[in-house]
Amino acid sequence: MTPAINLLKTLGIAHSVLSYHHDAAATSYGGEAVEQLGLDPAQVFKTLLASTEKHELLVAIVPVSGTLDLKALAAAAGCRKCEMANAEAAQRATGYLVGGISPLGQKKRHRTFLDASARALPVLHVSAGRRGLEVALAPADLLQLTGGSYASIGKAR
């Protein structure tokens, strides 16, 4: 079990875990989850970490079918600008490997922003904390567990 799944089980949050064989040659972890599990790309979200000009790490959760709008994230966080955090910093801060970073059960809680497109979904899928492992849960539960908020931070490709 991962810290993300343990957190959900401990708190009795309704969820389901889906797994697939991760291909080390895959270039898009979220895209691989969509393809391997036959999921709607609008319901599968990737967890990204960004850094503010004051070196605060932010968690951004956006659909795998699009990209993160760093300007929109900065506006939502009330800072001047954001840039993607480097992989080592993201792994150190969350306790998860890139490609398996879950917004749940991180080593330290960071301010979290979930793309507003999730508001209309009954269920979304995020990494469960390991490559090849996804968890499905209600967006409201995800926000409650992370202390996060909705923000229009995703942009279509």
N, C-alpha and C positions, 0 to 999 in steps of 0.2 A: 504494500500500500504506500501511497505518497502522502505527504502532509496535507495536500488539498483534499484528497478522498477521506483521510482521517478526520479532518475538520468537518466535512459534510456529515459524516456518520455520527460523530460525537454530538453535533448540534441537532441531529434528526432532520436535516434539510432534504427535501425530496430531490432526488437526482438519479441519473443512470450513467453508468460507465461503459464506454465503447472502446474496444481495442482493435488494433490492426498491426500487421507486421511492418515495421518501419524500414524503409529502404535507405541505406546510408548514402546512396547517390541522389536522393531526392533533393531538389533545389528549393522547393517551397513546402515547408512543413504543413502549413494550413491547407494548401492545395492538395497535398498528399492525403490529408485526413478526409477532405471532401471526396476525392476520387476513391479511396480505399473503402470508405464507409457509405458511399452513395448518398451523401448529405447535400442539402441545399446550401450553396456557397453564401447566401445571405444570412444563414443561421450559424455559420462557423466563424468564430472570432479569434484573432491572434492577439497575443499579449506582448506589447512592446514597451520598452523603457526609454524615456527621454530625460535629458538633463537640462536644467534651467541655467541661466547665467550665474546664479548663485550656487550652482552644483547640487541643487536638490533633484533627486530622482523622482520622476512621475511615471505612473503606470497608465498606459493608453491601451484600450481594448477596442479594436476596430474589425470590421468584416474582412475576411481573407480575400474577398473579391475586389477590395480597394486598397487604398494606402492611407497612411496617417498624414493629416494636414498639420504640420508643426506650428504654423502661425495660429491656427484655430486652437490648438492645444495650449499654446502660450497665453492666448486671450482667456481661455477657460480657467487657466491656473493663475491668472492675474500677474503674469511676468512679461518681460519685454521679448524674450525669445527662448526657443528650445532647440536642441539638436538631439539626434539619436545618441543614446548612451552607448559606450563601447561594450562589446560582448563580455569582456572580463568583469567590468563593473556591474553589469546586469546580473551575471551569474553569482558574483559575490554578494550582492544586495538581496537577491531572492532565494538563493540556495538551490536554484534549478539551472539546468543546462539550457543554452539557447536552443530553440526548437521544441522545448518542453517546459517553458516558463509558464506557470499557471498564475492567474491573478489571486488565487487562493492559497493560504498556507505559506506565504512567503516568510522569510526570516524576520523581516521588519515590515511594518505597514507603511506604505507610501501613499501619497494622495493618488487617487485612482479616478479615471474618467472613462466612461463607457459611451461609445458612439450612440447618438440619439436614435439611430435606426433600430436599435435593440428594443426600444420602448414598445414597438408594435408587435413584438414577437412573444408567443407564449413560452417558448423555450429557445435557448441558445446553447452552442457548444463551445467550450474553451478547453485548453490543454489541462489535463489532470495532473500535470507535473512530471511527465516523462514522454519522450518521443514515442508516438504510436499509441497514446492513451488520451482519450477525450472524455470530458464529463458534460452531460446535458443538465441544465437547471434553468429555473426561471430567472429572467434578468433582474427582477426585484430582489430575489434572494442573493444574487451575485453582488448587487450594490449594498445590500444590508451587511453582508459578510466582509466586504472590503472597505466599507465606509465611503464608497464612491458616489459619483453623481453622473447624470447624463450630460453630454456635451456634443455638439456637432463637430466632431474631430476627424471624421473619415471623409475621404473623397474617392469617387469612382475612378476606375482606371480608364 
